[in-house]
Amino acid sequence: MSRENEGPGADELPEYAERVLEVAELIPPGRVMTYGDIAEWLGEGGPRQVGRVMALYGGAVPWWRVVRADGALLPGHELRALAHYREEGTPLRQAPRSAEGHLPRLDMTRARWDGDHPGSGSGPPRPA
C-alpha cells in the first residue's frame, strides 16, 4: 500500500504500532513472544493486527523474537531468523527428516517469554 495518499503525518507511526514495537524491543535475546501474546499484553488488537504491524514496521526492532504460536519460522525469512536464534541461544526443536527443508522450530515451551525481566520479578509497565 502506498503512503502517498495518506495526507499530513503519513510518516508518523500509528500509536498502536509504536506500542507493539516497544514490546518487541523488550523481549530479551534468546526469548520470544507470539503475536497473540503481544496483543494480550497490550490489552487490544489481536494476532493479526500485531502481525500487520510487524510486517509494515518491524524491521527496526528484533522482529525474529515475535513469532507464530506454533513455533514455525517466519516464511521467507527462515534462514535470517535461524541465524539470530542460534546467535542468541534461543531454544529450538529439531525438525523431523520428513519436514520440508528440515528447518527446526522454536521450542515454545522453553523460548516463550511472559513479559517478566529475568531475575527482576517484574515485567515492563503494563498499560493502565
C-alpha positions in Angstrom: 0.0 0.0 0.0 1.4 3.4 -0.9 1.7 6.1 1.8 1.5 8.9 -0.8 -2.3 9.5 -0.4 -2.4 9.3 3.4 -2.2 13.0 3.9 -0.3 15.0 6.5 1.5 13.0 9.1 1.7 9.9 6.9 5.3 9.3 8.0 4.2 9.2 11.7 4.0 5.7 13.2 0.4 4.9 14.4 0.1 4.8 18.2 -0.8 1.1 18.2 2.3 0.2 16.1 4.5 2.2 18.4 3.2 0.1 21.4 3.7 -3.2 19.5 7.3 -2.2 18.6 8.1 -1.1 22.1 7.1 -4.6 23.4 9.1 -6.3 20.7 12.2 -4.3 21.8 11.7 -5.5 25.4 11.9 -9.2 24.6 15.3 -10.5 25.8 17.7 -12.2 23.5 17.0 -15.9 23.3 13.3 -15.5 24.1 10.2 -15.0 22.0 6.6 -13.8 22.3 3.8 -14.7 19.9 1.7 -12.2 18.0 -1.2 -13.1 20.3 1.0 -12.7 23.4 1.8 -9.1 22.5 -1.9 -8.3 21.7 -2.9 -9.8 25.0 -0.2 -7.9 26.9 -1.3 -4.7 25.3 -4.9 -5.4 26.0 -6.0 -4.6 22.5 -5.9 -5.9 18.9 -5.2 -9.5 18.1 -2.5 -11.6 16.5 -3.4 -10.4 13.0 -3.1 -6.7 14.0 0.3 -7.4 15.7 1.4 -9.4 12.6 0.4 -6.5 10.3 2.4 -4.0 12.5 5.4 -6.3 12.4 5.1 -6.7 8.6 5.0 -3.0 8.0 7.3 -1.6 10.7 9.1 -4.5 12.4 12.4 -4.1 10.5 13.7 -1.6 13.1 13.2 -4.0 16.0 14.3 -7.6 16.8 11.5 -9.0 14.6 12.7 -12.6 14.9 11.6 -12.5 18.6 7.9 -12.0 17.6 6.7 -15.4 16.3 3.8 -17.7 15.4 2.3 -19.7 18.2 3.3 -23.0 16.6 7.0 -22.1 16.6 7.4 -22.3 12.8 10.0 -19.9 11.5 8.7 -16.8 9.6 8.1 -17.8 6.0 10.5 -16.1 3.6 12.9 -15.2 6.5 13.7 -18.6 7.9 17.4 -18.5 7.4 17.9 -15.0 8.7 15.7 -15.7 11.8 17.5 -19.0 12.4 20.9 -17.2 12.4 19.6 -14.8 15.0 18.2 -17.7 17.1 21.4 -19.6 17.0 23.4 -16.5 17.9 21.2 -15.7 20.8 20.8 -19.3 22.1 17.1 -19.4 21.5 15.8 -22.9 22.3 14.9 -24.9 19.1 13.4 -28.2 18.3 15.0 -30.2 15.5 12.7 -30.8 12.6 11.9 -34.4 11.6 13.6 -35.6 8.5 10.2 -35.7 6.8 9.8 -31.9 7.3 10.2 -29.8 4.2 13.6 -28.2 4.3 14.5 -29.8 7.6 14.2 -26.5 9.4 13.9 -26.6 13.1 11.0 -24.9 15.0 11.2 -22.8 18.1 10.8 -24.8 21.3 7.9 -22.6 22.5 7.8 -24.2 26.0 11.4 -23.0 26.7 11.7 -19.9 24.5 8.4 -18.2 25.3 8.8 -15.0 27.4 5.9 -13.9 29.6 7.0 -10.3 29.9 9.0 -10.6 33.2 12.5 -9.3 33.2 14.8 -12.2 34.0 15.8 -12.0 37.7 13.8 -8.9 38.5 10.5 -10.5 39.2 8.7 -7.6 37.4 7.8 -7.1 33.8 7.6 -4.0 31.7 4.9 -1.5 32.8 1.6 -2.6 31.5 -1.0 -0.2 30.1 -3.4 1.2 32.7 
